[in-house]
Amino acid sequence: MSKTIEGIVNVNGRITPIHKATIAVFDHGFLYGDSVFETMRTIDHSPFQFSKHLDRLFHSAEGLSLNIPFSRKNLTKEIFRTMSGYYKKYPQSELYVRVVVTRGYGDIGFDPKLCPKPSLVIIIKKLKPLPQKFYEEGVGVALVPIIRNHPKALDPNIKSGNYLNNVLAYIEAKKRGAFDAILLNEEGYLTEASNSNLFLVKGGALRTPSLESGVLRGLTRAFILEVAEKHHLPVQETLIKKEELYAADECFISSVLKRILPVTRCDGEPIGSGRVGPMTAQLLQWFDREAKADLDPRWSLPSAKAGGGDDKKEADCSHN
């Protein structure tokens, strides 16, 4: 029997515990993966890069010709209403936040007109960080035969519910005993992990596959590049051959939940010394410090640590 997942879900304005949350079988997000989403986390009870996540959500929806029928201000208010509901029960938690907008309920078929109204789902759970051991020793990845979707087939900067390509890559990596997969594009260049961007260190320079490789323009990726530039680290966004992964001095993957996760093995062989490299360790320290400094006070939930707040405080937090 699977363990009960603790948290709450807001489905079209109705907030329930996770195990009671439901969505229609004929919702096209379920039938076709016809949906967009954003995953966020809180730091000191404030969602990190909140405005940028909303920007990308609306950009993704536009890319699918999916009309989000509410303003940024109202969506913000609903997200914070849901977060505040969780904090009233678990006031000390940092949060995992996922916002999903689907095409909505409609008869079977691809015509968007079948779905008159999109569905909004907001998932709130306690943030569960990866084991500290992973950051101290690094993890292993596998270079899998699954090819990254071509950008002309599916724009990598549309965060849609169509993740089957990534799922297959992840399954293959697990079969090989790896933590995650690394995918190539059809031309044989490195792209990214199943749900993370990829970075290498070689000769004192930080290297990452360029956007033309077909990678997601990750918000954490962009933040790392900003941190590196601030600290005068040489950065190269370029096409990278798979052989360069094996020959790298250091490697790490990045995402909003993983932050900077060291990679010390590929296909069972050590990368560099086989230990967490000095630039990776330094970047992680800088990242954590800069992330806290980057928090926007507009999105803080000051009542969270005190165990909830009155409606006025919650409304103030949702002002856009």
N, C-alpha and C positions, 0 to 999 in steps of 0.2 A: 504494500500500500504506500502510495506516495505521501510524503510529508506535507502537511497543510502549509500553504504559503501565506505568511502574515502580511497584511497590508490592506489598502483600500483602492477601489476603482470608481471613477466617475464615468458613467456611460450616459452620454447625452443629458447631463445635469443631475443624474441620480447617483448618489454616492452609497456604495455598499462595501462590505468586506469582500476580499478577492474571491472567496469561494462561492459568493452569491452573485457575482457579476456575470451578466449574460449579454450576448449580442445575437441578432437574428441570423439564422442559417443562410438566409438569402441576402445577407449583407455582402456586397461585392468585395469588400476587404477580405472576407473569409473565402468566397468562391474563387477569386482570381488574384489575390494579393494586390488588389487595386486600392492602394492606400499609401499614405506618406507618414513619416514619423520622425521624432527627435527623441534622443535619450540624453538626459541631463543628470547632474548630481549636485548636491549642495556641499559647500565648504563653509564651516562656521554658520550653518543654517541659512545660507544664501545660495541660490542657484548660480553656478559658475557659467559665465558667458551667456546669460539668459537672453539678452536681446539678439545676440548672434544666432542662437538656436531658433528663435522665432523667425528671424530673417530667412534662415535656411528652410524652415518648415513651409513658409509661404512660397519661397522659390521652388521647392520641390512640388508643391501643389500646382503651381503655374505650369511646370514642366509636364504634368499629367493632365492639364486642362481640367483640374479639379478645383472648383470654386468653393473656397472656405467661406461659409455664409455668416461670419462674424468678424468683427474688427479685432485688431491686435489688442486693443484695450480690454474688450470683453473676454477674449481668450485668456489674456493675462489674469484677469480677475477670477476666471474659473479655475485656472491652474493653482493660483494662490489660495482660493477657497478650499480646494482639495488638499493641498499641502497643510493648511492650517487645521483641517479636520484630522489629519494623521497626527500632527503635533499635539493635539489635545489628549491623545492616548499615549503617545511615545515622545515626550517632550525633549529627550536628550539625543535623539537619533539624527544622524546625517541621512539624507534621503536619496534614493534612486527614483527618478522621475521619467516616465515615458509618456509622450503625447502622440496620439495616433489620430489621424483623420482619414476615414475611408470614404469610398464613393457613396456608400449608403445602401439602404435596403431597396431591392428591385428584382424584377423577374430575371431569369437566366438569359444572358446575352451580353454582348459587349457595348451596346449603345448606351452612352452616358445618360441619355434621356430616360432610361428605364429607372434611374435612381433620382428621385426628385429632391432628396435632402441628404447631405453627407452625415456621417456619424462621427461623433467626437468621443474618444476614450482617453482618460488620463489615469495612468497607473502610478501609485505611490507605494514604495516599499522601503524598508530599512536598507541603507547602503551596506553591502557586505564586501569590504576590501579583500583583495587577494592576500594570501598568506605572506607575511613578511619574509619568509624563507625565499620566496620567488625573487624578491628584490635584492636579497643578499647573495643568492647563488645563481640567479638567472634561470631561464627556462629553455627548453628545446623546441625547435620548429622543424617542419618537414617541407621540402620543396615538392609540391604535389603536381600530378599531371593535369589537374583541373585547370582550365584556362579562364582567366578573368574575362567577364563579359566585354565585348567590344563596345567602345563608346557610342558607335553608331547604332548598336542594337539597343543599348540602354545607357543613357547618360549617367556616369558614375556619381554625378553631383545631385541626382535625384535620389533622395533616401526613401525608397519605396518599400512596400512589404514583400516585394519579389526578391527573396534572399536564397533561393534554392541553390544557385551556383555556389554561394558561400557555404551553405550547409554541407553540400557534397564535399567541398574542399576540407572542411573541418572534420567530417567523418573520416576521410582518407588519412588526415594527420593523426587522428586518434588511433586508427588501425596500426599506425607506425610507431605508436608510443610517444608522440610529440604533444606538446601543449597546444600548438596551433599550426596552421598551414601558411605557406607562402605561395602566392599564385604568380604565374607569369602571364604576360599578354601573348597574343597570337604571334608576335614577332620574337618572342623569347626573352623579353626584358622583364625585370622584376617589377611588380606592381605593389602589392600590399598583402597583409594577412587577412584572415576571414572577416574580421571586423575591426582592424587596426591599420594604421599607417606604418610604414617601415623606414627605419633609419640605419645607416651604416656609418662607421668612423674608419677613415683610412688616411694615414699620413698626417694626422692632426686636423683633418677637415671632416665636417659633418656632411654626409651625403644622403639624399633621399630621392626616390623616383619622382620625376617631374610630372606635372599634370598631364602632359601629352602621352605619358605612359598608360593613361586610363585609370588613374587613381582618384579616390574621393578627395576633394579639397577639405580635408578634415579640420575642424576648428582647433583641436588639440595640436595637430600638425602645424597649423599656422601660428599658434601660440608659442610652440617650441622654436620655430624659426625666428620669431620676434625676440625671444629670450636669448637665443644664440647670437643674434645680431647685436643686441644690447651689450653683450659681454665680449663682443669682437671675435667671435669664433668664425672661422671660414666656413661658408655654407655653399653646397653645390646641389642644385635641383637639376637633375639630368637623367638621361636614359642610362640604366645600369644593367649590365649583363649578369646572368645568374652566377657565373664563375666568381664575380666580385663579392658575392655574399660569402662564399667559402673562404675567400682571401682577406676578408675584412679584419681590422684590428678589434673592432667592437661592433655590436649590433643591439638595437632595441626596437620595440614596437610601441605604438602610442594610441591612446583613445581616451575619451572623457572619463571612463571608469578605471582604466589601467594606469593613467598618467604616463609615466615612462617606465616600461617594463623591460629589464635587461634580457637579452637573448644570448646565451653562451654556447649553444650547440645547434647544429643544423644537420639533419639526417644522421644523428648520432656522433658526428665529428665536432671537435671543439672549434669555436670561432675565436680567433686570436689566442689568448692565453687560456681560454676556457673558463675565465672568471669575469666578473663584472668589471668593465674597464673604467679608467679614471674619468674620461669625458662623460660617459653615461652616468656615473655616480654624481659628478658635479652638476650635470644638467638637471638631474632629478632634484637635487637640493635647491637649485635656482628656480626650477619649475614650481615647487611647492611654495617657496617664498613669494614668487611673483604672482602666483595664482591668488593668494590671499590679498596681496596688494591690489589686484585687478578687480576685486569684487565691487560691484556697483551698489552703493548704499540704498538705492531705490528699491532693490529687490530683497533686502534683508528682512528677516522675520524676527524682530527683537523680542517678541513675546515667546518664542519657541522654547528657550531655555527655562523660562518660568512656567511652562506648561500651558501655553495657549494664551489667548488675549481676547479682548472684546471686538465686536464687529468693526468698530471704527479703525482700530489698528490694522485689522486685516484689509480693510478697504484702502487704507493709506498705502499698504504694501503693493497693492495691485494697480496703483495709479501709473499710467503710461504717459 
